[in-house]
Amino acid sequence: MLVDSHCHLDFPDFEEDMDDIVARADAAGVKHMLSICTHVTKFDPVLALAEHYDNIFCTVGIHPHNAEMEPEVTSEHLIRMAANAKVVGFGETGLDFFYDKSPRDIQKRQFRAHIQAAREAGLPLVVHTRDADEDMAEILKEEAGKGSFSGLLHCFSSSRQLAETAMDLGLYLSISGIVTFNKADELRDIVRDTPLDRLLVETDAPYLAPVPQRGKRNEPAFTRHTAEKVAEIKGISFEEVATVTTRNFFSLFTKAKPA
């Protein structure tokens, strides 16, 4: 069994064939999916989808791209929105200095509010980080000093130093189809050296379809290709990767209950 620990099933890309997407995931051994919220103002469709399917969970949060256009949230606001049984974490949230679609100070304030919610509610944090390694490490360490929180760095493709900082703080790394790309040697080296019990796998669907599905719309069934690549990199069986990453998911997302 596999879990797609990060996908965006509420996006328009999927609205015509959700039943087929869930069926193809099941046939590929992907038995659970975590659908990620990117706007608190568009949370209702995310939650409705999770409530419709027994094997889909969701989060609530604001993507850093949307930090300026969305209302500035408090931890109390986020915690109230996470009351439903299908809401198992906060995010995605974090820092994106590659596109800088929202001012950096607003990204940081929104990020810290999500961390506070994760700390207070005891639910994990789904972190997006791109071209912001130094600031990300600084905030994670500062916030950990205020009290522990759990979470993961999703679609990990940052530096080894940030990976080590995150793991020192008890966070997980979630690996996407990027690990299958030709130019991802540095990421493959990090995956090779990261203990399997600190890894999850994901699609980030509809984006970043892995080899051999490059150029197609990504979907949860393709999680299998990423897991197979992780197994190849680490020199272990696919079955071991599937078993351990699934166990890691449910150990981290303790509110999620297997269907």
Summary of the structure (lengths in Angstrom):
residues: 259
radius of gyration: 16.7
end to end distance: 12.0
largest distance: 46.2
contacts: 928
relative contact order: 0.16
helix: 47%
strand: 17%
